[in-house]
Amino acid sequence: MSEGSCAPVSLAPVTLEAGPTAELLAWAAAIESSDATTLEKARHFATRLGAHWQPGGLTTIGFWTPELAGDVVQPRNILLEVFTPLESIDPRRPEQMVRFHRHAVQLEKQGDYRWGVVSGLQAGDADTIGSLYWLRYLSPDTNTVRVVGDPLAASYPFGVYAPAEVYDLEGLQRRRADRSYYEAMAAELAAQPVEDHGSVPSVHGIPAPGNILQLHVRTASPNGYVSGLTALFQELARKVQAGESLTPAETNLVGYDAVQLLPIEPTVELRAGTGVEDEAFSLRPEDETSLDPETEMILSTSGEVRVRLRRPELQNWGYDVVIFGSAATNPALLETLRPDELVEFIATLHNFPTGPIRLIYDLVFGHADNQAVDLLNGRYLKGPNMYGQDLNHQNPVVRAILLEMQRRKVNTGADGVRIDGGQDFKYFNPLSERMEYDDPYLMAMGDQVQDIGPARWRAFVIYEDGRPWPAEGWEEISTYRDLVELRPEAYQWGPLIFAHNTPALQGFWARKWRRVCEKMKFGSRWVTGCGNHDTLRRGTQVATTEAINPRLGDTLPDVLANAYDNPAIGALTYGFGPGLPMDFIHCLMRAPWGFFRNTDDRYGVKVVAEEGPGFLDWQISAEQFSDPGLFPTLKQLGFKEFEALRQFLAALGEAISAVDYDLERMAAACRSVAPVGADGAAPVVDVAWLKAFALRFMEDMHGACNIWRHEDRVKPEQATYNLALRQFRHARPWLRENLAGSDDRLDLLTTPATTIFYGLRRPPLQGEEAVPPPGFGGGSAVALVAHMGGEAMAIRLPELFPDQTAGWSLRLGSPGLEISAGQLLGEPIILEDSQALLLEPLAAP
């Protein structure tokens, strides 16, 4: 991908082509008149919605516009408006004024759809921003011109409130540097027997990886963009291939079969005043579309216009999605604003020298933020919920479009999908008169067929589903197996990695013993581990007055870091237990993490009041706060001292509780603890000041969460140990299966002050031999002894494993644990909190 500006292209008139448009309408009419079900018809139509540029220069365009059906809006008032740049656009500039040529054509209406085949549109590519487009129409209610965006576009370089971009997707697939990966995949899948599965019996599914690394683009990338991750993994590849040593931080990134990105779809945008000055794409007033005062028709919109473009610099943990644009990548994650940037990252993973690293997308289709009301027509939504809006999956067209969004997104090159919040896919069934889970839709998400080059496949599927969450007692009631019982080859998040784990508390693992036993018995289809984006944030929500395990560290940040980057938990997860392990990079890097977004003018103060105190208590020390590179804008606001900021946040939280989020009264309550400025004067703490404070806190918090600011917190011996655990499991893939043999067991040794897990596993039998079948790796049994929390305890291996009389070989010990030959034969071993051993039994002489 070239550096610099996205150059303009020569222009041709934008014209609706009558012949090809007639063929498109005939295709649509044939489907509509067929015997297919309403959903089947909608799924056919969905494949042609959006803008599909063809190398010959024609673009097929389709919109589903039920809100513009009937006689509500006069057809001549609904126009496809196209903006083609007349000069270079620099995607890295925060703001620029650019000349565009504006054209307008009228699409053909057929039922609730509008179709057309248009010539003259310019397709974007790796170096060029193409034509931008949307529908404009005259609203009969307000007599104003309004727009309808394309929710299925491949690119929104200036955000979802700006027009979408026509993009050359065929060229993108031809340009990708990992085509050999798909050629090899096609050959490998063709050699495998085909399993009959659901509605796609002829398409293979990709096998799941052995472990996963979870990343958040903006805080895991050195430059905050996907391009930074690409450069990072390219440098890792170079070092690995050259045999060079890795830094401890780099060590945390290798040894994984897959990378899972937190959601990369478009998220909410800042909509403070929603005036022209707030828009990322805004025309000069004299260039705005106008009305003929006599006919009340939209006047001709052709000609040159000037548009102010603003680069979307959005910060969000990823889950505040608007659904609109979910087939595309959030432009705030793309340094170049080009979809090719993501594909280049995928190719870098697929071409990694030690073997392909697969990519997993985290898909959010169970809910939408309230901004979806502004972007989508009313058919998409059912009404409000705790996140914003429920999606109307039961509408056949909505159902078809959402599935098509997913198919297009995954077809950028992902190998797997994690489906967020399966418990949110619910609807009222009038036949049963009760709320039911839409499991058929969740299964359909796993039936999607992807194709790149010669390869056709189904992505492997991971479900997050804690039903009956949020019902009372859900944490103990949930089986975490509902969806893997319906789709046995899929995975589901297990209870030890779900949202409400708090391993910093005393006795946590003793209380989780039932769930640990379940994992050993039937956890082979669970994603497992302890640290992820949800649990690490949950750790910061623990009240500092609770019974915290003091042996994990001298300060709260040390306690949290050692709770989630824990040698004993790692040994249990990677060295002994079944399932699919996943690590969150922030846990491994011991870096701060939380719920942040700089796009909320309405509730930003509330979010900061709720997130801020725990974030500071558990993840930031006074020493870190004094770093000139951290919290720069808050310091400019007057918060020079860490304690002053903590006191202000405490007062803010108390004010919210007292005045029920009345911002005027909150501002008054916080004036006494506001910081004094450099001139010695106290600021005017009003609503505007509170909102400015909240925005600065969120942006500084986001900056503080970048893992590369905290390389010095990575312990070299811990990073080396964690990599050794990953290698240990790779050499013994049979560990992913459930404990099954008569000798397989995991036991609990507990006192009121100490929790020890210990157990023995043997590989599956092949005939009469105690060796694993082909492809199952190392053949020796594995024993675990792990101190899961509490006071030190002396243990003797013969007492834990009396049947093993020949002694033991130490395969892996946690950092700082020294084991002598005598201890392996029976002398006492003093195990302290978080220490662990992985052993192999010696054969009897």
C-alpha positions in Angstrom: 0.0 0.0 0.0 1.5 3.3 -1.0 2.0 6.2 1.3 0.5 9.6 1.0 -2.6 11.0 -0.7 -5.4 9.1 -2.3 -5.2 10.6 -5.8 -8.3 11.7 -7.8 -9.3 9.9 -11.0 -10.6 11.2 -14.4 -14.4 11.7 -14.5 -17.1 10.3 -16.7 -20.7 11.2 -16.5 -22.8 9.3 -14.0 -25.7 7.6 -15.9 -28.4 5.1 -15.1 -27.9 2.4 -17.8 -31.3 1.4 -19.1 -30.4 -2.1 -20.5 -28.5 -3.5 -17.6 -31.0 -1.9 -15.1 -33.8 -3.7 -16.9 -32.0 -7.0 -16.6 -31.5 -6.3 -12.8 -35.1 -5.6 -12.4 -36.1 -8.7 -14.3 -33.8 -10.8 -12.0 -35.5 -9.2 -8.9 -39.0 -9.7 -10.4 -38.2 -13.4 -11.1 -37.2 -13.9 -7.5 -40.2 -12.1 -6.1 -42.6 -14.2 -8.2 -40.9 -17.5 -7.4 -42.1 -20.1 -4.9 -39.3 -19.4 -2.5 -40.1 -18.4 1.1 -40.0 -14.7 2.1 -36.7 -15.3 3.9 -35.2 -17.1 0.9 -36.2 -14.2 -1.4 -34.8 -11.7 1.0 -31.5 -13.5 1.1 -31.2 -13.5 -2.7 -32.0 -9.8 -2.7 -29.5 -9.1 0.1 -26.6 -10.3 -2.1 -27.2 -7.5 -4.6 -27.8 -4.7 -2.0 -25.2 -2.0 -1.7 -22.8 -0.9 -4.5 -21.0 -3.6 -6.6 -18.4 -2.2 -8.9 -17.5 -4.3 -11.9 -14.2 -4.0 -13.8 -16.0 -2.9 -17.0 -17.0 0.3 -15.2 -20.7 -0.5 -14.3 -21.9 -0.5 -10.7 -24.9 -2.4 -9.5 -26.7 -0.5 -6.7 -29.5 -1.6 -4.5 -31.2 -0.1 -1.5 -33.9 -1.5 0.8 -36.1 1.5 1.6 -39.4 0.5 3.1 -39.6 3.9 4.8 -39.8 5.4 1.3 -42.4 3.0 -0.1 -45.9 4.0 -1.3 -46.9 7.5 -1.9 -45.2 9.0 1.2 -42.3 10.4 -0.8 -42.6 11.3 -4.5 -40.3 9.1 -6.6 -38.7 12.2 -8.3 -37.6 13.4 -4.9 -35.5 10.3 -4.2 -32.1 10.6 -5.9 -28.8 8.7 -5.8 -26.3 11.4 -5.0 -22.7 10.8 -5.9 -19.6 12.7 -5.0 -16.4 12.0 -6.9 -13.2 13.7 -5.7 -11.5 16.2 -8.1 -8.3 16.4 -6.2 -6.1 14.4 -3.9 -7.4 13.4 -0.5 -4.8 12.8 2.3 -6.3 10.1 4.6 -3.9 11.1 7.4 -4.9 14.7 7.6 -7.2 15.5 10.5 -9.2 18.0 8.3 -9.2 19.2 4.7 -11.3 21.0 2.2 -11.7 19.0 -1.0 -13.4 19.7 -4.4 -15.9 17.0 -5.5 -18.0 16.7 -8.6 -21.6 15.9 -7.6 -24.0 13.9 -9.8 -27.5 12.7 -9.2 -29.5 9.9 -10.8 -32.8 8.3 -10.0 -32.9 4.6 -9.3 -35.8 2.4 -10.3 -38.3 1.4 -7.6 -39.6 -2.1 -7.3 -41.5 -2.9 -4.1 -39.5 -1.9 -1.1 -36.3 -1.8 -3.1 -34.6 0.6 -5.3 -32.3 -0.8 -8.0 -30.0 0.5 -10.7 -26.9 -0.2 -12.8 -24.9 3.0 -13.0 -21.9 4.0 -15.2 -19.4 6.7 -14.3 -18.8 5.8 -10.7 -15.1 5.6 -9.7 -14.1 2.7 -7.5 -11.7 3.1 -4.6 -8.7 1.0 -4.1 -5.5 0.8 -2.0 -4.3 4.2 -3.3 -7.5 6.1 -4.2 -10.7 7.1 -2.5 -13.5 6.4 -4.9 -16.9 7.9 -5.5 -19.0 8.5 -2.4 -22.8 7.9 -2.5 -26.1 8.0 -0.6 -29.8 8.6 -1.3 -31.2 12.0 -0.8 -34.9 12.7 -0.5 -37.4 15.3 0.5 -39.0 14.6 3.8 -42.8 15.3 3.6 -42.9 15.8 7.4 -40.4 18.5 7.7 -40.0 19.6 4.0 -36.3 19.2 4.4 -33.8 17.2 2.4 -32.7 14.0 4.2 -30.3 11.2 3.4 -30.4 7.4 3.5 -27.0 5.7 3.7 -26.0 2.3 2.4 -25.8 0.0 5.5 -24.0 -2.7 3.5 -21.1 -0.8 2.0 -17.5 -2.0 2.1 -16.0 1.4 3.1 -17.0 4.5 5.0 -13.8 6.6 5.0 -15.4 9.5 6.8 -17.7 7.5 9.1 -21.2 6.1 9.0 -22.9 9.6 8.9 -21.0 10.4 5.7 -21.7 8.9 2.3 -20.3 5.4 1.7 -17.6 4.6 -0.8 -17.7 2.6 -4.0 -14.9 0.1 -3.7 -13.2 -2.4 -6.0 -13.6 -5.6 -3.9 -12.6 -7.9 -6.7 -9.4 -6.0 -7.1 -8.8 -6.1 -3.3 -9.0 -9.9 -3.4 -6.7 -10.1 -6.4 -4.2 -7.8 -4.7 -4.0 -9.8 -1.4 -0.6 -11.3 -0.6 -2.0 -14.5 1.0 -3.6 -16.1 -2.1 -1.3 -19.1 -1.7 -2.9 -19.6 1.8 -6.3 -20.0 0.2 -5.0 -22.2 -2.6 -3.5 -24.5 0.1 -6.7 -24.3 2.0 -8.7 -25.4 -1.0 -6.4 -28.3 -1.6 -6.5 -29.4 2.0 -10.2 -29.2 2.3 -10.8 -31.0 -0.9 -8.8 -34.0 0.5 -11.0 -34.2 3.5 -14.3 -36.1 3.7 -17.3 -33.8 3.7 -19.6 -33.7 6.8 -23.3 -33.3 6.2 -24.1 -30.2 8.2 -27.3 -28.2 8.1 -28.0 -26.4 4.9 -24.5 -26.5 3.6 -23.5 -30.1 3.4 -21.0 -29.6 0.6 -18.8 -27.0 2.3 -16.1 -27.8 4.8 -15.6 -26.1 8.1 -12.2 -24.8 9.1 -10.8 -26.7 12.2 -10.4 -24.6 15.3 -7.0 -23.3 16.4 -5.2 -24.6 19.5 -5.1 -21.3 21.3 -6.1 -17.6 20.8 -4.6 -14.2 21.5 -7.2 -11.5 22.0 -6.3 -8.0 20.8 -7.9 -4.5 20.8 -6.6 -2.7 17.7 -6.3 0.8 19.0 -4.6 -0.1 22.3 -2.5 -3.2 21.1 -1.1 -1.4 18.0 2.0 0.8 18.5 0.4 3.5 16.3 -3.2 2.8 17.2 -4.2 1.5 13.8 -4.3 -1.8 12.0 -1.2 -0.7 10.0 0.7 -0.7 13.3 -0.3 -4.3 14.0 0.8 -5.2 10.5 4.2 -3.6 11.0 4.5 -5.3 14.4 3.8 -8.8 13.2 6.0 -8.2 10.1 8.9 -7.4 12.5 8.1 -10.4 14.6 8.2 -12.5 11.5 11.5 -11.1 10.4 13.0 -11.7 13.9 11.7 -15.3 14.1 12.9 -16.1 10.6 16.3 -14.7 11.3 16.6 -16.4 14.7 16.9 -13.1 16.6 16.0 -12.8 20.2 12.6 -11.3 21.1 11.9 -8.7 23.8 9.7 -9.9 26.7 6.8 -7.9 25.2 7.3 -9.5 21.8 7.5 -12.9 23.4 3.9 -12.3 24.6 2.8 -12.2 20.9 4.2 -15.4 19.6 3.2 -19.1 20.1 -0.5 -18.5 19.1 -2.5 -20.2 16.4 -5.0 -17.4 16.1 -5.5 -13.7 16.8 -9.0 -12.5 17.8 -9.7 -8.8 17.3 -12.2 -7.1 19.5 -15.0 -5.7 17.3 -13.7 -3.7 14.4 -17.1 -2.6 13.0 -18.2 1.1 13.0 -19.2 2.3 16.4 -21.0 5.3 17.8 -19.8 8.7 16.7 -19.8 12.0 18.6 -23.0 13.8 17.9 -22.8 16.8 20.2 -24.8 19.5 18.4 -25.3 17.5 15.1 -24.7 20.8 13.2 -22.6 21.3 10.2 -19.6 22.0 12.4 -19.8 18.6 13.9 -20.0 16.5 10.7 -17.1 14.6 9.2 -18.5 15.3 5.7 -20.0 18.7 5.4 -20.7 20.8 2.3 -20.5 24.6 2.2 -24.0 26.1 2.8 -24.1 27.3 -0.8 -23.5 23.8 -2.0 -26.2 22.1 0.1 -29.0 20.4 -1.8 -31.9 22.8 -2.1 -35.6 22.8 -3.0 -37.5 24.5 -5.7 -39.9 26.8 -3.8 -42.6 26.4 -6.4 -42.6 22.6 -7.0 -41.1 21.6 -3.7 -38.9 19.2 -5.7 -35.2 18.7 -5.1 -33.3 20.9 -7.6 -30.5 19.5 -9.8 -27.5 18.5 -7.7 -24.9 18.2 -10.5 -21.8 20.3 -10.5 -18.7 21.0 -8.5 -18.9 21.4 -4.7 -16.5 21.8 -1.9 -16.6 19.5 1.1 -14.9 19.7 4.4 -13.6 16.3 5.4 -12.7 15.3 8.9 -10.8 12.2 9.7 -12.8 10.0 12.2 -10.7 9.7 15.3 -13.0 7.6 17.4 -12.0 5.7 20.6 -14.1 2.8 21.7 -13.6 -0.6 23.2 -15.5 -1.9 20.2 -18.9 -3.1 21.5 -20.9 0.1 21.0 -21.9 -0.8 17.5 -24.6 0.8 15.3 -25.0 -2.3 13.0 -25.1 0.1 10.1 -21.9 -0.6 8.1 -21.1 -3.8 9.9 -19.7 -5.3 6.7 -17.0 -2.7 6.7 -14.1 -1.8 9.1 -14.4 1.1 11.5 -12.4 3.9 9.6 -10.9 5.1 12.9 -8.9 1.9 12.9 -7.4 2.5 9.5 -4.5 4.8 9.2 -5.0 4.9 5.4 -8.8 4.8 5.5 -8.4 1.9 3.0 -10.0 -1.6 3.5 -6.7 -3.0 2.0 -5.1 -2.1 5.3 -7.0 -4.8 7.1 -6.4 -7.4 4.4 -2.6 -6.6 4.5 -2.7 -7.4 8.2 -4.6 -10.7 7.6 -2.1 -11.7 4.9 0.8 -10.9 7.3 -0.8 -13.4 9.8 -1.5 -16.0 7.2 2.1 -15.8 5.9 3.8 -16.0 9.3 7.0 -18.0 9.0 6.2 -20.6 11.7 2.9 -21.3 10.1 -0.3 -19.5 9.4 -1.9 -17.5 12.2 -5.6 -17.5 11.8 -7.8 -14.4 12.3 -11.1 -14.4 14.3 -13.6 -11.6 14.1 -15.7 -10.7 17.2 -19.2 -10.1 15.8 -21.9 -8.1 17.5 -25.3 -8.6 16.0 -27.4 -9.1 19.1 -27.9 -5.4 19.9 -27.2 -1.9 18.7 -26.4 1.5 20.2 -29.2 4.0 20.2 -27.5 5.9 17.3 -28.9 3.0 15.1 -32.2 4.8 15.3 -30.7 7.6 13.2 -29.0 5.3 10.7 -31.3 2.4 10.0 -35.0 2.3 9.1 -37.5 1.3 11.7 -37.8 -2.3 10.5 -34.4 -3.2 11.9 -35.2 -2.4 15.5 -37.7 -3.8 18.1 -37.2 -1.3 20.9 -34.9 -0.2 23.7 -32.8 -2.5 25.9 -29.9 -2.1 28.4 -27.4 -1.6 25.5 -29.5 0.6 23.3 -31.8 -1.2 20.9 -33.0 -4.8 20.3 -32.6 -5.9 16.7 -35.6 -7.3 14.8 -34.1 -10.6 13.6 -37.6 -12.0 13.0 -38.2 -9.6 10.1 -37.1 -11.7 7.1 -35.4 -8.9 5.2 -33.6 -7.7 8.3 -32.5 -11.2 9.0 -31.2 -11.7 5.5 -29.4 -8.3 5.5 -27.7 -9.0 8.9 -26.5 -12.4 7.7 -25.2 -10.8 4.4 -23.4 -8.2 6.4 -21.6 -11.0 8.3 -20.8 -12.9 5.1 -19.2 -9.9 3.5 -17.3 -9.0 6.6 -15.8 -12.4 7.1 -15.0 -12.6 3.4 -12.2 -10.1 3.9 -10.2 -13.1 5.1 -11.2 -14.2 8.6 -11.0 -17.8 9.5 -13.3 -17.8 12.5 -16.0 -15.8 14.2 -16.8 -15.2 17.9 -20.5 -14.4 18.2 -21.1 -11.9 21.0 -24.0 -12.2 23.5 -25.9 -15.2 22.2 -28.3 -14.8 25.1 -29.4 -11.5 23.6 -30.9 -13.1 20.5 -34.4 -13.4 21.9 -38.0 -12.8 20.7 -41.5 -13.2 21.8 -43.1 -16.3 20.2 -46.9 -15.7 20.0 -47.5 -19.4 19.6 -45.9 -20.4 22.9 -46.6 -17.0 24.4 -43.2 -16.7 25.9 -39.7 -15.3 25.2 -37.5 -17.7 23.3 -33.9 -17.8 22.1 -33.4 -17.4 18.3 -31.1 -20.4 18.1 -31.9 -21.0 14.4 -30.4 -17.5 13.6 -27.3 -18.3 15.8 -26.9 -21.6 13.8 -27.3 -19.8 10.5 -24.4 -17.5 11.5 -22.3 -20.6 11.6 -23.6 -21.9 8.2 -22.3 -18.9 6.2 -20.2 -19.9 3.2 -17.1 -17.9 2.5 -15.0 -17.8 -0.7 -11.7 -16.4 -1.6 -9.8 -17.5 -4.7 -10.4 -21.3 -5.1 -11.3 -21.8 -1.4 -14.9 -22.2 -0.1 -15.3 -22.8 3.6 -17.3 -22.2 6.7 -15.5 -20.3 9.4 -15.1 -22.0 12.8 -17.5 -20.6 15.3 -17.2 -19.5 18.9 -20.3 -18.5 20.8 -20.5 -16.3 23.9 -23.7 -17.3 25.6 -24.5 -17.1 29.3 -28.2 -17.7 29.2 -30.3 -17.2 31.3 -28.3 -14.0 31.8 -29.3 -11.4 33.0 -31.8 -13.4 35.1 -31.1 -13.5 38.8 -28.6 -16.3 39.7 -27.6 -16.7 36.1 -23.9 -17.2 37.0 -24.7 -20.4 38.8 -27.6 -21.6 36.6 -26.0 -21.2 33.2 -24.6 -24.4 31.7 -22.6 -22.5 29.1 -23.3 -25.5 26.7 -26.6 -24.6 25.1 -25.1 -23.8 21.7 -22.3 -26.4 21.5 -25.0 -29.0 22.1 -26.8 -27.7 19.0 -23.5 -27.4 17.0 -21.0 -29.9 18.4 -18.1 -28.7 16.3 -18.4 -25.2 17.6 -16.9 -23.7 20.8 -18.6 -21.7 23.6 -17.2 -19.4 26.2 -16.9 -21.5 29.4 -17.6 -20.3 33.0 -13.9 -19.7 33.8 -13.5 -17.1 31.1 -17.0 -15.5 31.3 -17.5 -11.9 32.4 -17.8 -12.1 36.2 -14.5 -13.7 37.2 -12.6 -12.0 40.0 -9.4 -14.0 40.8 -8.0 -11.1 42.9 -10.4 -12.1 45.8 -9.4 -14.5 48.5 -10.7 -18.0 48.1 -11.9 -17.4 44.5 -10.7 -20.7 43.1 -12.0 -22.7 46.0 -15.5 -21.2 45.3 -15.1 -22.0 41.6 -14.3 -25.7 42.2 -17.6 -26.9 40.8 -17.0 -25.0 37.6 -13.4 -26.3 37.4 -14.7 -29.9 37.7 -17.2 -29.2 34.9 -14.4 -28.0 32.8 -12.5 -31.2 33.3 -15.5 -33.3 32.6 -16.9 -31.6 29.5 -14.9 -28.5 28.8 -13.3 -29.7 25.5 -15.7 -27.3 23.6 -15.2 -24.4 25.9 -13.0 -21.4 25.3 -11.1 -21.3 28.5 -8.6 -19.2 30.5 -9.3 -16.4 33.0 -8.3 -13.1 31.5 -10.2 -11.3 28.6 -11.6 -7.9 27.9 -14.6 -8.5 30.1 -13.0 -10.2 33.1 -10.1 -7.7 33.4 -12.6 -4.8 33.4 -14.6 -6.8 36.0 -11.5 -6.9 38.2 -11.5 -3.1 38.4 -15.1 -3.1 39.6 -14.2 -5.0 42.8 -14.7 -2.8 45.9 -11.4 -2.2 47.6 -13.2 -3.1 50.9 -13.7 -6.7 49.8 -11.4 -9.6 50.9 -8.6 -9.2 48.4 -5.8 -11.7 48.3 -2.8 -9.8 49.7 -0.3 -12.4 48.5 -0.8 -11.3 44.9 0.9 -8.0 45.4 1.7 -5.0 47.7 -0.5 -2.6 45.6 -3.9 -2.9 43.9 -2.4 -2.6 40.4 0.1 -5.4 41.3 -2.7 -7.6 42.7 -4.7 -7.2 39.6 -1.8 -7.9 37.3 -0.8 -11.0 39.2 -4.3 -12.2 39.4 -4.8 -12.2 35.6 -1.2 -13.0 34.5 -0.9 -15.9 37.0 1.5 -18.8 36.7 -0.9 -21.3 38.4 -3.9 -20.4 36.3 -1.7 -20.6 33.2 -0.5 -24.1 34.2 -4.1 -25.2 34.8 -5.3 -23.7 31.5 -2.4 -24.7 29.2 -0.8 -27.6 30.9 -3.7 -29.7 32.1 -7.2 -28.7 31.4 -9.3 -29.3 28.2 -10.7 -26.7 25.9 -9.4 -23.8 23.7 -7.2 -21.4 25.7 -7.4 -17.7 25.1 -5.2 -14.9 26.4 -5.9 -11.2 26.4 -2.8 -9.2 25.5 -3.4 -6.6 28.2 -3.3 -9.3 30.9 0.0 -10.6 29.5 1.5 -7.1 29.2 0.1 -6.1 32.6 -1.3 -3.0 31.0 -4.4 -0.9 32.0 -7.7 -1.7 30.4 -11.3 -0.5 30.7 -14.5 0.7 29.0 -13.7 3.9 27.2 -15.3 5.9 24.4 -14.8 9.5 23.3 -18.1 9.6 21.5 -20.7 10.2 24.2 -21.8 13.8 24.8 -24.9 12.8 26.7 -23.7 10.1 29.1 -19.9 10.7 29.0 -19.9 12.2 32.5 -21.8 9.2 33.9 -19.5 6.7 32.2 -16.4 8.4 33.7 -18.0 8.5 37.1 -18.6 4.8 37.0 -15.4 3.7 35.3 -12.9 6.2 36.6 -12.5 5.4 40.3 -12.0 1.7 39.7 -9.7 2.3 36.8 -7.5 4.6 38.9 -7.6 2.4 42.1 -6.8 -0.9 40.3 -4.7 0.0 37.3 -2.8 3.3 37.8 -0.3 4.1 40.5 0.8 7.6 41.6 4.2 6.9 40.0 2.6 6.0 36.6 0.4 9.1 36.8 3.5 11.2 37.1 4.8 10.0 33.7 4.6 13.1 31.5 3.3 10.9 28.6 0.2 9.7 30.6 -2.9 11.8 31.2 -1.6 14.9 29.5 -4.9 16.7 28.9 -6.1 16.2 32.4 -2.9 17.7 33.7 -3.5 20.7 31.4 -6.9 21.0 33.0 -5.3 21.3 36.4 -5.1 17.7 37.7 -1.4 17.7 38.4 -1.6 15.3 41.3 -2.9 11.8 41.3 -4.8 12.2 44.6 -6.6 15.3 43.4 -8.0 13.4 40.4 -9.1 10.5 42.7 -10.8 12.9 45.0 -12.6 14.6 42.2 -13.9 11.3 40.7 -15.1 10.3 44.2 -17.0 13.5 44.5 -18.4 13.1 41.0 -19.7 9.6 41.8 -21.3 10.8 45.0 -23.0 13.6 43.2 -24.5 11.3 40.6 -26.0 9.2 43.4 -27.4 12.2 45.1 -28.9 14.1 42.2 -29.8 11.4 39.7 -27.5 12.6 36.9 -28.7 16.2 37.0 -25.6 17.8 35.4 -26.3 21.3 36.6 -26.5 20.1 40.2 -23.5 17.7 39.7 -21.4 20.6 38.5 -22.3 22.6 41.6 -21.5 19.7 43.9 -18.0 19.2 42.4 -16.8 22.8 42.4 -15.2 22.5 45.8 -12.8 19.8 44.7 -12.1 21.2 41.2 -8.3 21.7 40.5 -6.7 25.1 40.7 -5.3 26.2 37.4 -1.7 27.3 36.7 -2.7 30.9 37.4 -4.0 30.0 40.8 -7.7 30.5 39.8 -10.3 27.8 40.1 -12.1 26.9 36.9 -15.8 27.6 36.3 -17.2 24.2 36.8 -20.4 24.1 34.8 -22.0 21.5 32.6 -19.7 22.3 29.7 -16.7 22.0 31.9 -17.9 18.6 33.2 -18.4 17.3 29.7 -14.9 18.6 28.7 -13.5 16.8 31.7 -15.2 13.6 30.8 -14.0 13.7 27.3 -10.4 14.4 28.4 -10.5 11.6 30.9 -11.7 9.1 28.4 -9.1 10.1 25.8 -6.3 10.1 28.4 -7.6 6.7 29.7 -7.5 5.4 26.1 -3.9 6.6 25.8 -2.9 5.0 29.1 -4.3 1.6 27.9 -1.9 1.3 25.0 0.2 -1.7 25.9 3.4 -0.3 24.4 3.4 2.4 27.1 3.9 -0.4 29.7 6.6 -2.6 28.3 8.6 -2.1 31.5 5.9 -3.9 33.5 6.4 -7.1 31.6 8.4 -9.6 33.6 10.9 -11.4 31.4 10.7 -14.6 33.3 6.9 -14.6 33.3 6.8 -14.0 29.5 9.2 -16.8 28.9 7.2 -19.1 31.2 3.9 -18.2 29.4 5.5 -19.0 26.0 6.8 -22.3 27.4 3.2 -23.2 28.5 2.0 -22.5 25.0 4.7 -24.7 23.5 3.9 -27.4 26.1 0.3 -27.6 25.0 1.2 -27.4 21.3 3.3 -30.5 21.8 0.4 -32.3 23.5 -2.7 -31.5 21.6 -4.5 -34.3 23.3 -4.8 -32.1 26.3 -7.7 -30.3 24.5 -9.9 -33.3 25.1 -12.0 -34.0 28.3 -10.6 -36.1 31.1 -11.8 -39.5 30.3 -9.5 -42.3 31.4 -10.0 -44.1 34.7 -6.8 -42.7 36.0 -7.6 -39.1 34.9 -8.4 -36.8 37.7 -8.1 -33.4 39.2 -8.3 -33.1 43.0 -8.7 -30.3 45.5 -6.6 -29.9 48.6 -8.0 -27.0 50.6 -7.8 -25.5 54.0 -9.5 -22.3 55.2 -6.3 -20.4 54.1 -5.0 -22.3 51.1 -6.3 -23.9 47.8 -4.2 -26.5 45.9 -5.2 -28.2 42.7 -3.4 -31.4 41.7 -4.1 -34.1 39.2 -2.9 -36.6 36.6 -3.9 -37.0 32.9 -2.9 -39.7 30.5 -3.0 -39.5 26.7 -5.8 -41.4 24.9 -5.1 -45.1 24.2 -4.3 -46.4 20.7 -5.0 -50.1 20.9 -3.3 -51.4 24.1 -0.6 -48.8 24.0 -0.7 -45.8 26.2 0.3 -43.5 23.4 -1.9 -40.9 21.6 -3.3 -41.5 18.1 -1.5 -39.9 15.2 -1.5 -36.1 15.4 -2.0 -36.1 19.2 1.5 -35.2 20.1 3.6 -36.2 23.2 2.8 -39.6 24.6 3.6 -39.3 28.4 1.2 -38.6 31.1 1.0 -35.1 32.7 0.6 -34.2 36.3 -0.3 -30.8 37.7 0.3 -29.3 41.1 -0.9 -25.7 41.4 -1.2 -23.3 44.3 -4.4 -21.4 43.4 -4.3 -18.9 46.3 -3.6 -18.4 50.0 -0.8 -19.2 52.5 2.2 -21.3 51.6 1.8 -25.1 52.0 4.3 -28.0 52.1 3.3 -30.8 49.8 5.0 -34.2 49.0 4.5 -35.7 45.6 4.2 -39.3 46.9 1.3 -38.2 49.1 -0.5 -36.6 46.2 0.2 -39.4 43.7 0.8 -42.6 45.7 0.6 -44.9 42.7 3.6 -43.3 41.1 6.6 -44.8 42.8 9.3 -44.3 40.2 9.6 -40.6 40.6 9.0 -37.6 38.4 10.5 -35.5 35.7 9.9 -31.7 36.0 8.7 -30.4 32.7 7.9 -26.9 33.7 7.9 -24.9 36.9 6.6 -21.4 37.5 9.1 -18.5 37.7 11.2 -18.5 40.9 10.3 -22.1 41.9 13.4 -24.3 42.3 12.9 -28.0 42.6 15.6 -30.5 43.6 15.9 -34.1 42.7 15.1 -35.1 46.2 11.8 -33.1 46.1 10.8 -35.0 43.0 11.3 -38.2 45.0 9.3 -37.1 48.0 11.0 -34.4 50.0 8.6 -31.6 50.9 8.0 -28.8 48.4 7.0 -25.4 49.8 4.5 -24.0 47.4 3.5 -20.4 47.6 0.6 -18.5 46.2 0.4 -18.8 42.3 3.3 -21.3 42.0 2.8 -24.4 39.9 4.5 -27.6 38.6 4.0 -29.6 35.4 5.4 -33.1 35.7 5.8 -36.3 33.8 6.0 -39.7 35.6 9.2 -41.7 35.2 8.8 -45.3 34.0 9.4 -48.0 36.6 12.9 -49.6 36.2 
